[in-house]
Amino acid sequence: MHVPAANDQPGVPPPPPWAVAQARDEAEDGETGATTIERARHLEREAEQLEGERHDEYDDPDEGGEG
């Protein structure tokens, strides 16, 4: 049975496995699991932001996109 930690956020899905794996790779000795999960969430947000910027690059100003 999983007992939620005090800093678990109910209703918030866990970060994707690729982000958790990367966060673990970047973890320093003695780092807590909560810190690793927070780093994974940060990596996920960065990836989403990059993806959004990549889509914006191809928006056509004549079609109402960014210009």
Secondary structure, DSSP 8 states (H G I E B T S, - for coil): -----TT--TT-----HHHHHHHHHH--TT--HHHHHHHHHHHHHHHHHHHHHHHHHT--GGGTS--
